[in-house]
Amino acid sequence: STYNPDSGATSLAQCRQCQPDGFTEAPGASEDSACLCKSGTYAVDDPAAGMRCKSCPAGGICADGSCAFESSPPACPSSNAPLGEWEVDTATGAWKLVGC
């Protein structure tokens, strides 16, 4: 999937690719924020590389481009522990990633 931040583009060659495992829902996307992550991955904003998709960590639920845990995320310093700030979603009771 692609997007193009330059209005008035006349060629598909001017479009930019979404990150690996990323897609856009509709044609005409103009920002990289329109690129969503496929099921099984979640979005991470990397200051150096921009938005990218990472594989869902063990025990995680990554069905909609976000990442959550039904119970507390694995404790650090486990090598599989997901990095970031996590909090409980009061509506679902799942742990959700709120910051990297």
NORJO-V819740 format. One line per field, one symbol per residue. burial: + if it has 9 or more other C-alpha atoms within 8 Angstrom, else -. Layout:
BEGIN
burial: ???
END
This chain:
BEGIN
burial: -+++----------+--++-++++----++++-++++++++++++-----+++--+---+++++++++++--+-------+----+--+----++++---
END
